[in-house]
Amino acid sequence: MIFRSITAVWLVLSAITLLSWWLAPGHSGYPTHPSTTITVVVVVLTAIKARMIIRHFMEIRTAPRWLSLATNGWLFALCGAILAIYLW
C-alpha cells in the first residue's frame, strides 16, 4: 500500500477538525463563556485547514504563482477581517 500525500493531508485536516471540536467548550455540558483565546486559536486552525484544502484539493499548488499568491492573500485578509471584527 502506498501512503499518498493526499492521505496525509486528509489525516491532518481530520486531526485539526477534532482539535477544534475539543477546544469548543459547548460540548462539555457546563455553562460556557466567550473565550478570546479559544476563538483566535480556532480561527487560525480554520485558516490552516482552508489553505490546505485550497492548496491540495483545489490543485492550487500546481497553478501559476499569481493564483497561489492571490488565494493566500484572500485567505489572510478574510481571517484577519474575521478576527478584527471579533476582537473589536
Backbone atoms as SQL, in Angstrom:
CREATE TABLE atoms (id INTEGER PRIMARY KEY, chain TEXT, resi INTEGER, resn TEXT, atom TEXT, x REAL, y REAL, z REAL);
INSERT INTO atoms VALUES
  (1, 'A', 1, 'MET', 'N', 0.832, -1.182, 0.000),
  (2, 'A', 1, 'MET', 'CA', 0.000, 0.000, 0.000),
  (3, 'A', 1, 'MET', 'C', 0.879, 1.249, 0.000),
  (4, 'A', 2, 'ILE', 'N', 0.583, 2.152, -0.866),
  (5, 'A', 2, 'ILE', 'CA', 1.334, 3.403, -0.978),
  (6, 'A', 2, 'ILE', 'C', 0.601, 4.473, -0.180),
  (7, 'A', 3, 'PHE', 'N', 1.339, 5.137, 0.690),
  (8, 'A', 3, 'PHE', 'CA', 0.766, 6.209, 1.501),
  (9, 'A', 3, 'PHE', 'C', 0.936, 7.506, 0.720),
  (10, 'A', 4, 'ARG', 'N', -0.116, 7.933, 0.076),
  (11, 'A', 4, 'ARG', 'CA', -0.053, 9.133, -0.753),
  (12, 'A', 4, 'ARG', 'C', -0.101, 10.388, 0.097),
  (13, 'A', 5, 'SER', 'N', 0.444, 11.470, -0.439),
  (14, 'A', 5, 'SER', 'CA', 0.458, 12.732, 0.309),
  (15, 'A', 5, 'SER', 'C', -0.950, 13.261, 0.553),
  (16, 'A', 6, 'ILE', 'N', -1.874, 12.988, -0.351),
  (17, 'A', 6, 'ILE', 'CA', -3.242, 13.449, -0.175),
  (18, 'A', 6, 'ILE', 'C', -3.879, 12.777, 1.044),
  (19, 'A', 7, 'THR', 'N', -3.484, 11.551, 1.325),
  (20, 'A', 7, 'THR', 'CA', -3.978, 10.849, 2.506),
  (21, 'A', 7, 'THR', 'C', -3.436, 11.509, 3.766),
  (22, 'A', 8, 'ALA', 'N', -2.175, 11.891, 3.735),
  (23, 'A', 8, 'ALA', 'CA', -1.577, 12.581, 4.882),
  (24, 'A', 8, 'ALA', 'C', -2.279, 13.914, 5.121),
  (25, 'A', 9, 'VAL', 'N', -2.573, 14.641, 4.055),
  (26, 'A', 9, 'VAL', 'CA', -3.286, 15.917, 4.180),
  (27, 'A', 9, 'VAL', 'C', -4.665, 15.684, 4.785),
  (28, 'A', 10, 'TRP', 'N', -5.347, 14.661, 4.327),
  (29, 'A', 10, 'TRP', 'CA', -6.672, 14.345, 4.858),
  (30, 'A', 10, 'TRP', 'C', -6.604, 14.021, 6.345),
  (31, 'A', 11, 'LEU', 'N', -5.593, 13.272, 6.758),
  (32, 'A', 11, 'LEU', 'CA', -5.429, 12.942, 8.175),
  (33, 'A', 11, 'LEU', 'C', -5.166, 14.196, 9.014),
  (34, 'A', 12, 'VAL', 'N', -4.353, 15.109, 8.500),
  (35, 'A', 12, 'VAL', 'CA', -4.081, 16.360, 9.218),
  (36, 'A', 12, 'VAL', 'C', -5.360, 17.193, 9.318),
  (37, 'A', 13, 'LEU', 'N', -6.127, 17.268, 8.229),
  (38, 'A', 13, 'LEU', 'CA', -7.394, 18.010, 8.256),
  (39, 'A', 13, 'LEU', 'C', -8.353, 17.404, 9.285),
  (40, 'A', 14, 'SER', 'N', -8.412, 16.105, 9.343),
  (41, 'A', 14, 'SER', 'CA', -9.270, 15.433, 10.324),
  (42, 'A', 14, 'SER', 'C', -8.797, 15.724, 11.751),
  (43, 'A', 15, 'ALA', 'N', -7.500, 15.707, 11.965),
  (44, 'A', 15, 'ALA', 'CA', -6.947, 15.994, 13.293),
  (45, 'A', 15, 'ALA', 'C', -7.250, 17.432, 13.707),
  (46, 'A', 16, 'ILE', 'N', -7.133, 18.380, 12.785),
  (47, 'A', 16, 'ILE', 'CA', -7.450, 19.777, 13.093),
  (48, 'A', 16, 'ILE', 'C', -8.934, 19.922, 13.425),
  (49, 'A', 17, 'THR', 'N', -9.792, 19.207, 12.703),
  (50, 'A', 17, 'THR', 'CA', -11.220, 19.246, 12.993),
  (51, 'A', 17, 'THR', 'C', -11.498, 18.738, 14.396),
  (52, 'A', 18, 'LEU', 'N', -10.906, 17.627, 14.764),
  (53, 'A', 18, 'LEU', 'CA', -11.090, 17.081, 16.107),
  (54, 'A', 18, 'LEU', 'C', -10.537, 18.016, 17.179),
  (55, 'A', 19, 'LEU', 'N', -9.404, 18.629, 16.908),
  (56, 'A', 19, 'LEU', 'CA', -8.817, 19.574, 17.863),
  (57, 'A', 19, 'LEU', 'C', -9.729, 20.783, 18.045),
  (58, 'A', 20, 'SER', 'N', -10.284, 21.297, 16.972),
  (59, 'A', 20, 'SER', 'CA', -11.204, 22.438, 17.066),
  (60, 'A', 20, 'SER', 'C', -12.439, 22.061, 17.871),
  (61, 'A', 21, 'TRP', 'N', -12.948, 20.868, 17.651),
  (62, 'A', 21, 'TRP', 'CA', -14.109, 20.403, 18.405),
  (63, 'A', 21, 'TRP', 'C', -13.766, 20.274, 19.886),
  (64, 'A', 22, 'TRP', 'N', -12.605, 19.720, 20.178),
  (65, 'A', 22, 'TRP', 'CA', -12.186, 19.518, 21.552),
  (66, 'A', 22, 'TRP', 'C', -12.008, 20.854, 22.284),
  (67, 'A', 23, 'LEU', 'N', -11.534, 21.879, 21.559),
  (68, 'A', 23, 'LEU', 'CA', -11.343, 23.194, 22.166),
  (69, 'A', 23, 'LEU', 'C', -12.662, 23.884, 22.501),
  (70, 'A', 24, 'ALA', 'N', -13.718, 23.576, 21.779),
  (71, 'A', 24, 'ALA', 'CA', -15.009, 24.230, 21.991),
  (72, 'A', 24, 'ALA', 'C', -15.600, 23.798, 23.320),
  (73, 'A', 25, 'PRO', 'N', -15.950, 24.747, 24.164),
  (74, 'A', 25, 'PRO', 'CA', -16.472, 24.382, 25.490),
  (75, 'A', 25, 'PRO', 'C', -17.933, 23.952, 25.464),
  (76, 'A', 26, 'GLY', 'N', -18.634, 24.120, 24.382),
  (77, 'A', 26, 'GLY', 'CA', -20.063, 23.847, 24.326),
  (78, 'A', 26, 'GLY', 'C', -20.452, 22.398, 24.517),
  (79, 'A', 27, 'HIS', 'N', -19.580, 21.462, 24.239),
  (80, 'A', 27, 'HIS', 'CA', -19.919, 20.043, 24.345),
  (81, 'A', 27, 'HIS', 'C', -19.643, 19.458, 25.730),
  (82, 'A', 28, 'SER', 'N', -19.169, 20.283, 26.647),
  (83, 'A', 28, 'SER', 'CA', -18.810, 19.777, 27.975),
  (84, 'A', 28, 'SER', 'C', -20.005, 19.631, 28.909),
  (85, 'A', 29, 'GLY', 'N', -21.104, 20.311, 28.623),
  (86, 'A', 29, 'GLY', 'CA', -22.271, 20.230, 29.485),
  (87, 'A', 29, 'GLY', 'C', -22.279, 21.272, 30.589),
  (88, 'A', 30, 'TYR', 'N', -21.212, 22.041, 30.720),
  (89, 'A', 30, 'TYR', 'CA', -21.129, 23.098, 31.719),
  (90, 'A', 30, 'TYR', 'C', -21.463, 24.438, 31.069),
  (91, 'A', 31, 'PRO', 'N', -21.841, 25.434, 31.866),
  (92, 'A', 31, 'PRO', 'CA', -22.090, 26.766, 31.291),
  (93, 'A', 31, 'PRO', 'C', -20.839, 27.281, 30.592),
  (94, 'A', 32, 'THR', 'N', -21.027, 27.926, 29.481),
  (95, 'A', 32, 'THR', 'CA', -19.878, 28.399, 28.695),
  (96, 'A', 32, 'THR', 'C', -19.811, 29.924, 28.716),
  (97, 'A', 33, 'HIS', 'N', -18.615, 30.407, 28.539),
  (98, 'A', 33, 'HIS', 'CA', -18.356, 31.842, 28.466),
  (99, 'A', 33, 'HIS', 'C', -17.467, 32.083, 27.254),
  (100, 'A', 34, 'PRO', 'N', -17.637, 33.227, 26.593),
  (101, 'A', 34, 'PRO', 'CA', -16.783, 33.515, 25.436),
  (102, 'A', 34, 'PRO', 'C', -15.308, 33.549, 25.839),
  (103, 'A', 35, 'SER', 'N', -14.481, 32.964, 24.997),
  (104, 'A', 35, 'SER', 'CA', -13.042, 32.949, 25.248),
  (105, 'A', 35, 'SER', 'C', -12.319, 33.478, 24.016),
  (106, 'A', 36, 'THR', 'N', -11.667, 34.597, 24.189),
  (107, 'A', 36, 'THR', 'CA', -10.928, 35.198, 23.075),
  (108, 'A', 36, 'THR', 'C', -9.806, 34.273, 22.616),
  (109, 'A', 37, 'THR', 'N', -9.119, 33.658, 23.548),
  (110, 'A', 37, 'THR', 'CA', -8.001, 32.778, 23.205),
  (111, 'A', 37, 'THR', 'C', -8.472, 31.603, 22.346),
  (112, 'A', 38, 'ILE', 'N', -9.549, 30.953, 22.768),
  (113, 'A', 38, 'ILE', 'CA', -10.052, 29.808, 22.006),
  (114, 'A', 38, 'ILE', 'C', -10.526, 30.249, 20.636),
  (115, 'A', 39, 'THR', 'N', -11.191, 31.395, 20.571),
  (116, 'A', 39, 'THR', 'CA', -11.672, 31.892, 19.279),
  (117, 'A', 39, 'THR', 'C', -10.520, 32.155, 18.327),
  (118, 'A', 40, 'VAL', 'N', -9.476, 32.800, 18.802),
  (119, 'A', 40, 'VAL', 'CA', -8.313, 33.089, 17.941),
  (120, 'A', 40, 'VAL', 'C', -7.668, 31.783, 17.482),
  (121, 'A', 41, 'VAL', 'N', -7.511, 30.833, 18.375),
  (122, 'A', 41, 'VAL', 'CA', -6.905, 29.546, 18.010),
  (123, 'A', 41, 'VAL', 'C', -7.753, 28.836, 16.959),
  (124, 'A', 42, 'VAL', 'N', -9.063, 28.831, 17.135),
  (125, 'A', 42, 'VAL', 'CA', -9.938, 28.150, 16.170),
  (126, 'A', 42, 'VAL', 'C', -9.908, 28.846, 14.814),
  (127, 'A', 43, 'VAL', 'N', -9.869, 30.178, 14.786),
  (128, 'A', 43, 'VAL', 'CA', -9.782, 30.889, 13.502),
  (129, 'A', 43, 'VAL', 'C', -8.449, 30.601, 12.817),
  (130, 'A', 44, 'VAL', 'N', -7.378, 30.538, 13.570),
  (131, 'A', 44, 'VAL', 'CA', -6.068, 30.199, 12.985),
  (132, 'A', 44, 'VAL', 'C', -6.081, 28.770, 12.450),
  (133, 'A', 45, 'LEU', 'N', -6.653, 27.838, 13.210),
  (134, 'A', 45, 'LEU', 'CA', -6.763, 26.459, 12.724),
  (135, 'A', 45, 'LEU', 'C', -7.628, 26.394, 11.463),
  (136, 'A', 46, 'THR', 'N', -8.671, 27.208, 11.422),
  (137, 'A', 46, 'THR', 'CA', -9.524, 27.271, 10.234),
  (138, 'A', 46, 'THR', 'C', -8.740, 27.777, 9.032),
  (139, 'A', 47, 'ALA', 'N', -7.902, 28.778, 9.244),
  (140, 'A', 47, 'ALA', 'CA', -7.078, 29.303, 8.147),
  (141, 'A', 47, 'ALA', 'C', -6.113, 28.234, 7.637),
  (142, 'A', 48, 'ILE', 'N', -5.538, 27.484, 8.552),
  (143, 'A', 48, 'ILE', 'CA', -4.625, 26.403, 8.154),
  (144, 'A', 48, 'ILE', 'C', -5.374, 25.355, 7.338),
  (145, 'A', 49, 'LYS', 'N', -6.556, 24.969, 7.828),
  (146, 'A', 49, 'LYS', 'CA', -7.365, 23.986, 7.101),
  (147, 'A', 49, 'LYS', 'C', -7.745, 24.505, 5.716),
  (148, 'A', 50, 'ALA', 'N', -8.192, 25.744, 5.661),
  (149, 'A', 50, 'ALA', 'CA', -8.609, 26.315, 4.369),
  (150, 'A', 50, 'ALA', 'C', -7.440, 26.357, 3.392),
  (151, 'A', 51, 'ARG', 'N', -6.267, 26.728, 3.874),
  (152, 'A', 51, 'ARG', 'CA', -5.097, 26.772, 2.986),
  (153, 'A', 51, 'ARG', 'C', -4.738, 25.379, 2.482),
  (154, 'A', 52, 'MET', 'N', -4.825, 24.397, 3.358),
  (155, 'A', 52, 'MET', 'CA', -4.528, 23.026, 2.930),
  (156, 'A', 52, 'MET', 'C', -5.552, 22.542, 1.904),
  (157, 'A', 53, 'ILE', 'N', -6.818, 22.853, 2.127),
  (158, 'A', 53, 'ILE', 'CA', -7.857, 22.443, 1.172),
  (159, 'A', 53, 'ILE', 'C', -7.652, 23.127, -0.162),
  (160, 'A', 54, 'ILE', 'N', -7.419, 24.434, -0.131),
  (161, 'A', 54, 'ILE', 'CA', -7.206, 25.173, -1.377),
  (162, 'A', 54, 'ILE', 'C', -5.976, 24.640, -2.099),
  (163, 'A', 55, 'ARG', 'N', -4.931, 24.419, -1.371),
  (164, 'A', 55, 'ARG', 'CA', -3.656, 24.002, -1.978),
  (165, 'A', 55, 'ARG', 'C', -3.693, 22.570, -2.513),
  (166, 'A', 56, 'HIS', 'N', -4.250, 21.639, -1.762),
  (167, 'A', 56, 'HIS', 'CA', -4.157, 20.234, -2.143),
  (168, 'A', 56, 'HIS', 'C', -5.376, 19.696, -2.876),
  (169, 'A', 57, 'PHE', 'N', -6.555, 20.139, -2.491),
  (170, 'A', 57, 'PHE', 'CA', -7.747, 19.580, -3.105),
  (171, 'A', 57, 'PHE', 'C', -8.276, 20.435, -4.257),
  (172, 'A', 58, 'MET', 'N', -7.871, 21.702, -4.310),
  (173, 'A', 58, 'MET', 'CA', -8.272, 22.560, -5.419),
  (174, 'A', 58, 'MET', 'C', -7.113, 22.768, -6.396),
  (175, 'A', 59, 'GLU', 'N', -6.026, 22.036, -6.171),
  (176, 'A', 59, 'GLU', 'CA', -4.862, 21.991, -7.076),
  (177, 'A', 59, 'GLU', 'C', -4.180, 23.341, -7.286),
  (178, 'A', 60, 'ILE', 'N', -4.206, 24.208, -6.286),
  (179, 'A', 60, 'ILE', 'CA', -3.527, 25.498, -6.411),
  (180, 'A', 60, 'ILE', 'C', -2.009, 25.333, -6.359),
  (181, 'A', 61, 'ARG', 'N', -1.538, 24.247, -5.760),
  (182, 'A', 61, 'ARG', 'CA', -0.079, 24.061, -5.672),
  (183, 'A', 61, 'ARG', 'C', 0.569, 23.899, -7.042),
  (184, 'A', 62, 'THR', 'N', -0.204, 23.505, -8.060),
  (185, 'A', 62, 'THR', 'CA', 0.344, 23.375, -9.411),
  (186, 'A', 62, 'THR', 'C', -0.109, 24.518, -10.321),
  (187, 'A', 63, 'ALA', 'N', -0.837, 25.473, -9.764),
  (188, 'A', 63, 'ALA', 'CA', -1.335, 26.612, -10.540),
  (189, 'A', 63, 'ALA', 'C', -0.234, 27.663, -10.692),
  (190, 'A', 64, 'PRO', 'N', -0.468, 28.649, -11.546),
  (191, 'A', 64, 'PRO', 'CA', 0.512, 29.747, -11.661),
  (192, 'A', 64, 'PRO', 'C', 0.719, 30.449, -10.308),
  (193, 'A', 65, 'ARG', 'N', 1.903, 30.990, -10.150),
  (194, 'A', 65, 'ARG', 'CA', 2.283, 31.612, -8.877),
  (195, 'A', 65, 'ARG', 'C', 1.326, 32.733, -8.477),
  (196, 'A', 66, 'TRP', 'N', 0.866, 33.529, -9.428),
  (197, 'A', 66, 'TRP', 'CA', -0.020, 34.639, -9.107),
  (198, 'A', 66, 'TRP', 'C', -1.324, 34.144, -8.479),
  (199, 'A', 67, 'LEU', 'N', -1.815, 32.995, -8.927),
  (200, 'A', 67, 'LEU', 'CA', -3.050, 32.454, -8.372),
  (201, 'A', 67, 'LEU', 'C', -2.832, 31.962, -6.944),
  (202, 'A', 68, 'SER', 'N', -1.695, 31.356, -6.707),
  (203, 'A', 68, 'SER', 'CA', -1.359, 30.914, -5.355),
  (204, 'A', 68, 'SER', 'C', -1.242, 32.108, -4.417),
  (205, 'A', 69, 'LEU', 'N', -0.570, 33.156, -4.857),
  (206, 'A', 69, 'LEU', 'CA', -0.435, 34.358, -4.039),
  (207, 'A', 69, 'LEU', 'C', -1.784, 35.028, -3.806),
  (208, 'A', 70, 'ALA', 'N', -2.640, 35.044, -4.833),
  (209, 'A', 70, 'ALA', 'CA', -3.963, 35.658, -4.694),
  (210, 'A', 70, 'ALA', 'C', -4.828, 34.897, -3.691),
  (211, 'A', 71, 'THR', 'N', -4.816, 33.579, -3.754),
  (212, 'A', 71, 'THR', 'CA', -5.624, 32.814, -2.811),
  (213, 'A', 71, 'THR', 'C', -5.078, 32.935, -1.384),
  (214, 'A', 72, 'ASN', 'N', -3.768, 32.963, -1.243),
  (215, 'A', 72, 'ASN', 'CA', -3.183, 33.155, 0.089),
  (216, 'A', 72, 'ASN', 'C', -3.531, 34.534, 0.641),
  (217, 'A', 73, 'GLY', 'N', -3.454, 35.545, -0.204),
  (218, 'A', 73, 'GLY', 'CA', -3.803, 36.899, 0.220),
  (219, 'A', 73, 'GLY', 'C', -5.261, 37.016, 0.605),
  (220, 'A', 74, 'TRP', 'N', -6.136, 36.399, -0.198),
  (221, 'A', 74, 'TRP', 'CA', -7.571, 36.422, 0.103),
  (222, 'A', 74, 'TRP', 'C', -7.836, 35.741, 1.434),
  (223, 'A', 75, 'LEU', 'N', -7.224, 34.598, 1.664),
  (224, 'A', 75, 'LEU', 'CA', -7.429, 33.858, 2.905),
  (225, 'A', 75, 'LEU', 'C', -6.912, 34.643, 4.107),
  (226, 'A', 76, 'PHE', 'N', -5.743, 35.241, 3.976),
  (227, 'A', 76, 'PHE', 'CA', -5.170, 36.043, 5.051),
  (228, 'A', 76, 'PHE', 'C', -6.078, 37.234, 5.363),
  (229, 'A', 77, 'ALA', 'N', -6.564, 37.913, 4.321),
  (230, 'A', 77, 'ALA', 'CA', -7.453, 39.068, 4.518),
  (231, 'A', 77, 'ALA', 'C', -8.769, 38.654, 5.166),
  (232, 'A', 78, 'LEU', 'N', -9.324, 37.541, 4.725),
  (233, 'A', 78, 'LEU', 'CA', -10.595, 37.063, 5.275),
  (234, 'A', 78, 'LEU', 'C', -10.460, 36.717, 6.755),
  (235, 'A', 79, 'CYS', 'N', -9.459, 35.927, 7.093),
  (236, 'A', 79, 'CYS', 'CA', -9.268, 35.538, 8.501),
  (237, 'A', 79, 'CYS', 'C', -8.896, 36.746, 9.356),
  (238, 'A', 80, 'GLY', 'N', -8.115, 37.646, 8.801),
  (239, 'A', 80, 'GLY', 'CA', -7.777, 38.874, 9.522),
  (240, 'A', 80, 'GLY', 'C', -9.009, 39.725, 9.779),
  (241, 'A', 81, 'ALA', 'N', -9.897, 39.819, 8.800),
  (242, 'A', 81, 'ALA', 'CA', -11.133, 40.587, 8.973),
  (243, 'A', 81, 'ALA', 'C', -12.037, 39.940, 10.019),
  (244, 'A', 82, 'ILE', 'N', -12.137, 38.619, 9.991),
  (245, 'A', 82, 'ILE', 'CA', -12.960, 37.917, 10.985),
  (246, 'A', 82, 'ILE', 'C', -12.421, 38.179, 12.388),
  (247, 'A', 83, 'LEU', 'N', -11.119, 38.078, 12.555),
  (248, 'A', 83, 'LEU', 'CA', -10.527, 38.329, 13.872),
  (249, 'A', 83, 'LEU', 'C', -10.679, 39.794, 14.283),
  (250, 'A', 84, 'ALA', 'N', -10.496, 40.707, 13.346),
  (251, 'A', 84, 'ALA', 'CA', -10.629, 42.131, 13.658),
  (252, 'A', 84, 'ALA', 'C', -12.063, 42.458, 14.105),
  (253, 'A', 85, 'ILE', 'N', -13.041, 41.913, 13.411),
  (254, 'A', 85, 'ILE', 'CA', -14.439, 42.148, 13.793),
  (255, 'A', 85, 'ILE', 'C', -14.732, 41.531, 15.155),
  (256, 'A', 86, 'TYR', 'N', -14.246, 40.331, 15.393),
  (257, 'A', 86, 'TYR', 'CA', -14.488, 39.670, 16.683),
  (258, 'A', 86, 'TYR', 'C', -13.823, 40.413, 17.830),
  (259, 'A', 87, 'LEU', 'N', -12.593, 40.824, 17.624),
  (260, 'A', 87, 'LEU', 'CA', -11.832, 41.453, 18.709),
  (261, 'A', 87, 'LEU', 'C', -12.214, 42.912, 18.934),
  (262, 'A', 88, 'TRP', 'N', -12.903, 43.524, 17.993),
  (263, 'A', 88, 'TRP', 'CA', -13.286, 44.923, 18.116),
  (264, 'A', 88, 'TRP', 'C', -14.410, 45.062, 19.009);
